[in-house]
Amino acid sequence: MLRIPLKSGKWFFAITFSAAGTVIMEYCAPVTLAEVCAALGAASGTVKVFAGGTDLLPRFVAGVNPPALLIDIKHVPETREIRRLAEGGFVIGSACSGGQISAHTELVRSWPGLTEAMDLIGSVQIQSRATLGGNLCNASPAADSVPALIASRARCRIAGSDGERELPVEDIIVSPGRTCLRQDEFIVSFFLPARNPRSADAYLRMTPRTEMDIAIASAAVNLTVDEQGVVNECHVVLGAVGPVPVYALPAARILLGSRLDEEVRQRFRRQISALCRPISDKRGSAEYRTDVTAVLADRAAMTAYNRALL
Amino acid sequence: MNEEPTNYGDVAEVAAGNKPSAAVVGTRPVRPDGVDKVTGRARFGADMQLPGSLVGMVFRSPHAHARLLKVDVSAALALPGVKAIVTAADLPEIPDDQAMDKGQPPDFRDMSANILAREKVLYEGHAIAAVAAIDELTARHAMTLIDVDYAVLPHVIDLHQAMEPDAPLLNDHNFTKGIKPVPKKPSNIASRYEQIHGDVVAGFAQADVIIEEEFSTQPVHQGYIEPHACLVNVRPSGRTDIWCSTQGQFMVRAYCARLLQIPLADLRVFPMEIGGGFGGKTTVYLEPLAILLSKKSGKPVRMEMSRADVFKATGPTSGSYIRMKIGARNDGTIVAAEGVLCYQAGAYPGSPVRLGCMTAFAPYNIPNIKLIGYDVLVNRPKSAAYRAPGAPMASFAAESLMDILAQQLDIDPLELRLRNAADNGTQTAYGVTFKNIGYRQTLEAARAHPHYNAPLGPDQGRGVASGFWFNIGGQSSAAVDINQDGSVLVTTGTPDIGGSRASMAMMAADVLGVGYEQIQVRIADTGSIAHSDLTGGSRVTFAVGMAVSQAASAMVEELRRRAALLWRVEVDQVSWMGGVARLMASGGSSSLSLTQIAASSAETGGPIAVEISLNAQGAGPGFATHICDVQLDKETGRVTVVRYTAIQDVGKAIHPSYVEGQMQGGAVQGIGWALNEAYLYDENGRLLNPGFLDYRVPVASDVPMIDTVLIEVPNPRHPFGVKGVGEVPIVPPLGAVANAVSRAAGTRLYDLPMSPTAIHKALKRAARRRS
């Protein structure tokens, strides 16, 4: 296999050949948003947006046909920045790596649940490549960062060949492996809203191993308490118990107005289990997932609550 | 195993007479291969390249069981860039009567059929053809052009189902061996093994308490990080060079020669660094294919398995179903044990069930034992050796029963084992009488260890278990050369898996009386040293260490002789100490260093070199006792191993760090086996988890620091007292973890792996039973 690096305008460009001389895949790395959009718009044939590549590259190795064109978005500055806005919110570029996110102390302080969710993915090596946007666009029901992103009420800035639009994260994944993005669109960044005082989030997942594993079930809770320690805002999202992450509104409502007393938690757990629609597969039975998700959501709620009180 | 000595050579007595000082042995020097390995310069199986090499790739069956109606490779062969294709038709047919040597495994007829399927494919991933092409993409493309017609047959993955009378048959000509009269009907039971010691009926009649339970374990893969890989160059003369990842270069040479009917002398095998083997690299898969492809194409051929190939087509160790019972008096004295052990062989006969029967109760002095073993065919890859083959699953059953017995009689589990412990003079059920064993000492050390007396937290449980492994000796060669500058080169023919370069250098250093740094160790190819059996059976430090020690002793004699020549005196006038020859008549004031003798070697007869080949006997058996503490999350079923201590009689630890490493590694592999590792199949017999994501070996953060205690009861049959240490550490963990989990859960678990889902289910069942 041959790899010839070329310079085409301002884009890095490379073409991969087989030894027999056939073109296997073209790769480009635009450096501005407009160039990415132009490349997406002009592409004929299959095209894939490429960031960390931790989901994409193993698929090629496993024998899945590579696309005709791979567009690397990592060289676009907007996809790589973490920025705190004056009003208190955050902008996180879609190609920010797990390592970059964990190293951002302000972000970690404001969003401990989201940042620990991202940090749970893979190993140190994976963390230096895997991106928040990639984790979402891979559209796995078990993606670790996605329940936490949804619970945080994050919104996506989406750029395409004919302009930009904004969508909440929960609208992105439509089914396992599929997003609502058009072929000429990609996610530039995420916007996390400003925090009220006494707010915190938490994320927990169940894996047989401590790391290098995929969630059998997971739960993210993001809540705010008032000065009396009563929950006045709450978002609960469950992972790996449905084709897409489950926004558990009826369960969150149970916690609203409570101090997470034992009786409330019992009802909360029952409601969580009732909202699970898992499948049985090699990673766990539906029954196990249903039981364990309630445990995880309860523990995540307690962690978020205790963090919010601090 | 514990053979009687037959050829414990003269040179060993010299070594024993010249009792080597232990200046280096027992210390912890840096390993000689370390720098290359941490800097990425060490070359493994897939690292060898030759100009013009082709890429070899295997076409594998998508079906678990099917008859091959047609294998047409013509379209693939016509693809530009494809240089050769081989199928079973290219492999010599091995007649039944020539399948084995003296009736001993391996069965080369089966091995040949496993390398390329004939008539039938017996598991998903079974090789059907191999392609050599100019690059990987072309080879992949060629795969899609191979045209195979299958008549898909019913398959059987499950052990119980395979033993049913109406089960789909893997081999219509399989009539169970070991049953008289020979059955008239074929079945999937390849053989029956029986081990009888004493009289179990009379034994159980004396029992106050009898416990009988059923256990199951899943097949587990050795999980070596380096997949199988080789580069083969068949030259026009027919002379063939093979570079590969293997536990034994002489094994690769012998197996390839036998399978392909090539003279041994035409094959030369270069062992590369090995990224783990654990028994799984004691056979051949790719090398014969690469030889055939290289021969056909006239080019070097490089082959490498993917991780999925490794899981689908190389041997795990057997899954098992075991029914076992023990009887004891109220004081804990065990009077009888009985059981049936069924092991999955995979697609061809050869599970280690016999070794399971032999090892299950070996740590105990039990007068009456009857164990029956069945070797069962299923549509899975043929099982291969894995660290203490056959012992861990049998030990899991036996040690679980010991724990249940301890609970029922309210006796401390270590105390119960002490009351029944095998000692010197104990006759084992498999016939050997133990000598110089240190089992009891491991139990006493366990009882005295702070771990055993540390308080347990809520939802924590503590389990103990013991284990036994034979350890072996075997054929071994070693050469010692003195270079002109006085540096020493030690050469062996056994790949370094567990740090043997270091231990060989250390033993040689002490026999020669020189420093560790003065010695280099080389692992030679099959053309550069005499035959050596493979690295396995915990034999290398013992057997090859014996050859190295003997070669070094012979070297001392040679150096004395050379010094005598330089001084023009009789050799008995020369002593050797601390790497220096001294003239006795001078009161030791006249001396010649090894460097001086080496510099004058041309004047005393030329290069100074010694080579020893032997068949080492008298290996000392290994015993271990492990203590495991777990924390159980009762709501999720998740187990965390919070504390673990491995105690083992190691004979003599040549390099204690590597001995500890073996004990820790074995414990971790056993923990993985106990908690999470399993093969998952779909309804078509296709493997669902052929990768490390869903085949869960433990990662570093899954285990605590494994504490180790080395007990040193020397083996008098070895110059330094060595017993094998590499295998026994994987025997106790299954029982130790299971006993800990069962105690933490408050309910007994009988099936491995004890994954979160399995434990959750068991806890729910137990709760329902209580309510």
HADDOCK unambig.tbl for C-alpha pairs under 7 A between the chains (distance, minus, plus):
assign (segid A and resid 18 and name CA) (segid B and resid 137 and name CA) 6.70 0.50 0.50
assign (segid A and resid 19 and name CA) (segid B and resid 135 and name CA) 6.34 0.50 0.50
assign (segid A and resid 208 and name CA) (segid B and resid 638 and name CA) 6.83 0.50 0.50
assign (segid A and resid 208 and name CA) (segid B and resid 755 and name CA) 6.92 0.50 0.50
assign (segid A and resid 208 and name CA) (segid B and resid 756 and name CA) 6.38 0.50 0.50
assign (segid A and resid 209 and name CA) (segid B and resid 698 and name CA) 6.82 0.50 0.50
assign (segid A and resid 209 and name CA) (segid B and resid 702 and name CA) 6.35 0.50 0.50
assign (segid A and resid 210 and name CA) (segid B and resid 701 and name CA) 6.27 0.50 0.50
assign (segid A and resid 210 and name CA) (segid B and resid 702 and name CA) 5.68 0.50 0.50
assign (segid A and resid 213 and name CA) (segid B and resid 693 and name CA) 6.15 0.50 0.50
assign (segid A and resid 282 and name CA) (segid B and resid 680 and name CA) 6.88 0.50 0.50
assign (segid A and resid 284 and name CA) (segid B and resid 757 and name CA) 6.55 0.50 0.50
assign (segid A and resid 288 and name CA) (segid B and resid 757 and name CA) 6.32 0.50 0.50
assign (segid A and resid 292 and name CA) (segid B and resid 636 and name CA) 5.75 0.50 0.50
assign (segid A and resid 295 and name CA) (segid B and resid 635 and name CA) 6.87 0.50 0.50
